[in-house]
Amino acid sequence: MKRSVLNYTALWLKGMAMGAADVVPGVSGGTIAFISGIYEELIETIHKIDLGFFKIWKEKGIVKAWHHYNLSFLAVLLSGIFISILTFANLISWLLHDYPILIWAFFFGLVVASIVFVGQQITRWSVPAIVALALASAFSYWITVTEPIGSPDSAWFLFFAGFIAIIAMILPGISGAFILLLLGAYKTVIGIITQLIEGVTTLNSDAILDALGKVIIFGLGAVVGIKVFSGTLNWMFKHHKNITLALLTGFMVGALNKIWPWKEVIRYTTNSDGKQVPFVEKSILPSNFDGDTQLLSAIFAAIIGFLVIFVLERLGSRKAQ
């Protein structure tokens, strides 16, 4: 597909929107791609990439190989996503540190609305769909209450998190940030990106190398994950859409426990920087919270989060018409 400079600018802005969405749990970059009309091209381009690129490069040159695999589309889109993630990760990191209850309440509203939005797309509730919803809900909740399987900033865990989280990019309805949140790696990944930005702005080579190494490990996991699962997930979405949507809905229902704004820390652990950070937490009622509950502000933040998805749904409906 031939595109003008204006078309590529629009594509880059769509990538920015996808990146911003994937930084926030509850908003899916895949949903943004679907709404903006590039979802099918994105899926097809990702699924098409293979080692045949080098064969065409050798026989016909890199330009032919580049056009054959639609890499201009992918490069422009990914650059928008990457720049957006770098921009918004720093903001989210600051907000989580200074306004944790309000931000988690906002995320809670986002996910509740996403549950409604994705659930509404299930056109027929069959027994397999109901079973898928129940099993996914139970499994997701179990993950939120069980002890984390490893340190969130260890190399193997970062690879695994990237491997799993990238799946969200190719399915509307669930975000990569949500998967990271479910795994207990969200704050860690946001922190790594923030560290990279601060390292670059302060010219701290040690911070840059440390953060860059972790980003590369996470990125390798994402590359492996997207190639392993893209075909399977694409097939499931096309041939078993209701069951797939039921699974996604169930994952989000079970994970609401993870996003609940009021927590009590059961156990701390020491991260790679030698700082004590929460390791095991449990959800508690606002009345049992030790500190300012910010209840009214949290309710307002949750409503705003819900409305964000509501607006995106309305935009998607207009696009479909």
N, C-alpha and C positions, 0 to 999 in steps of 0.2 A: 504494500500500500504506500503510495507516494503522499508525503505530507509537506505542507508549506511551513515556513518559520512560525507563522501564527498557530498552525496545528500543533507543532512541537511545543510551543509555549503553553498552550492549553493542556497538553499532555503532561508537561512538567508540573503545572499547577495541580493537576489531578493526583500526581505522585506526592506532592506536598500535602494534599488533603488526606491521602492514604497513610502517609507517615505519621501525621498528627493523630489520626484515628487509632493507629496501632500502638501508639505510646499510651493510650488511655484504655484501661480495662473496660470492656463492655461495648466499645465501638469497634467495628471490624473494618480493616482496610479492604477486605473483600467486598463488604457492603458498599463502600465508597466506589470501588471499581464497578460494581453492578449498577449503582445509581447513575454513574457518569458514563456508562455505555462502553467500557473497555474490558469488561470481565471476560467475555468469550475470547477476545484476542489475547489477553493475558494468559489464560489457561492454555490456549493452543500454542503460544510461543514458548511457554515453560515446558510443556509436554514434548515439544518438537526438538528441543536442544539435546544433542548427543555428540558422540565422538566423530560423527560424519562431518562435522564442521571442519576438522583438520584435513579430511580427504578432499573436500571441495576447495579448501584453501590451497592445497598442494596442486590440484589439477587446474583450477580456474582463477586462483588468486583470492586474497583476503576480502576484497570488495564484494565479489560474488558470494562468498561464504557469509559475509556480514548481512547482505540483503536477503539471502535465502533463509536465514534464521531470524529475520526481523529484529536484529539486534539494536538498531537505532531506536525502535520503540522501547525495548527493554532498558537500554542505557539511559534514555531521557527520563523514563518513568522511575527507575531506581535512583537516579541522582536526586530527583525531587523527594522521594521517600527518605533517602539518607540524610539530606540537608534538613528536612523537617524533623526527623527523629533527633538529630543533634541539637536543633533549636528548642524543641519542646521538652526533651529529657531534662535539661537544666532547670527549666521552669517547674516541672513536676517534682523534681528532686527537692527544690527549695520549698514548694508547697507542702510536700509530705513531711518535711522537717518542722516547719513552722505552724502548719494548720492541718495536722493529721486527721482529726475527727471530721472536719468539714470536707476534706478531699475524699476520705473513704466513704462518707455519706453521699457525695456526688457520684462516686463510682458505683455505690449500691443502687442509686436511682437509675444509672445507665444500664446496669445488668438486669434489673427488674423489667425495664422497658424492652430490653433486648429479648428477654424471655417471652414477653407478650408478642413482640414483633416476629420472632422466629416461629413461635408456636402457631401463630395465625396462618403461616404459610403451609402448614400441614393440612392437606386437602382431604385426607381420609384417615380416621383413627382406627387402624386395624389392631388385632391382638399383638402382632410383632412390634408395631410402633409403640404401643402402650408398655410392652415389656422392655423395649429399648429405652424408653423414657425413665422407667422405674430403675433399671439396672444402672444407667448412666448417672442418675441422681444419687443413688446409694454409693456408687463408686467415687463420684466427685466429692460427696460429703465425707466419705472415709478418708480421702486424701487430705482434706482440710483439718481433720482431727488427729491424724496419725503423726508420729514424729518424723520430721524431714529425713529423707533417705541419705542425705549427705550435706556437707557444707556448701551453701549456695554459690560460693566463689571458687570452689575447687575446679580443676581443669576438666575432669570427666563429667562433672555435673553441668558445667557451662555448655559442653558439647551436647549433652543429652537435652538440655533446655532448648538450645537452638534447633536440634533435630525435631523436637515435638512442636515448638512454638510456630515454626514456619508453616505448618499445615494450615493454621488459621488464615494465612494470607490468601490461600486459594479457595476458601469457602466463605460465602457471605454468612454473617450471623454471629461469628465468634472471633475475638481478636487475639493476636499474638501476645499482647500484654496480659490478657485474661488467662491464657495458658501459663505464662510465667508466674502470674499471681497464684494460680492453682498449685504450681510446683514449689512455691515459696522462693522464687528467684527474681521476682519483679524488682524489688528494691535494689538488689545486687546489680542487675543489668543496668538499671537507671543510674546507679552510682558509678558504674564503670564508664558509661558514656559521659557523665558529668566530669569524671576524673580526666578523661581524654581531652575534653574541651578546656578544662582549667590548665592542663599540662601544656596545651598548645598556646593558650593566651599568656601564660606566665613563662613560656619557654623552659619548662621543667622536663628535661629529657628522661629522667627516671620515671616520672609519672606517665609520660607519653608511652614509653616502651612497655611499662607494666600494663597499662590500660589497653594498648594496641594488641598485646599478646593475648589478652582475654577476649577482646573483640574478634580476633582471628579465629580463636578456638570456637567461640559461639557461632561465627559465620560458617566455619567448616561443618559444624553440626547442622546448620540451616541448609547448606548446599546438599549434603547427603540426604537430609530429611525430605527436601522438596522433590528430589529425583526418585526416591524410594516410594513416596506416597502420592505424588501428583496424579499418576495414572489411576491408582486405586480409588482415590477420593473423587476424582473426576467421574469415574465409572459409577461409583456409588451414588453420587449426586444426580446423575442422569438416569440411572436404572432403578434406584431405590431411594428416591428423593424424600418420601415421607419418613422412612426409618432413619435416614441420615439426619433430617431436621429434628426428629424426636430425640436422637442421641445428643445433638448440639443443645437442645432445650434442656435435657436432663443434666448435662454437665454444668450448665449455668445455674439451674435450680439448686443443685447440691453445693455449689461453690459460694452461694450467698453467705454462708457461715464465715468464709474466709474474708469477705469484704465488710462484714459487720463493723461499724465504726468503734464500738466500745469493747476493748479487750483487757484481759488481765494476763500479765506475763507469768508463765509457770516456771520457765527456765531460760537462762541467758547462755550465750556462747561467745567465744572470742573470734572475731573475723581476722582476715589476713593483715589488717592494719593494727591489730592488737587491741581493738575496741570491743567493749561488751555490747552485744546486740541481742534483741529478743530471738529466741530459738523455738520455744513452744509457747503458744498463747491459747486462751480460750475466750469465747464470746460471753459477755455478761450484759445484764440489763443496765441501762443508763443510771438507774437508782443505786446500783452497786459499784459504779465507777468511782475510782479514787481521783478526784479532781473536777474541774469544770466540765460538765457534760455538753455544754453548748447545744442543748436539745433543739431549741427553736431554729437556730441557725443551721443545724444539721438537717432538720426536716426540710427547710427551704432549699438547701444544697441538693438534697435527694430529689426534690421536685424538679429543680433545674436540670439535673442529670436525666431524669425521665423525659423531660420535654425535648432535650437534644435528640434523642432517638425518635421521638414522635415527629419532630420536624424533618429528620432524615427520611422517615417512612413516607411522609407526605410528598417530599421531593421525589422519592423513588416511584410513588404512584403516578405522579404527573409525568415522569420520564417514560413510564410504561405506556401511558396513554398517547 
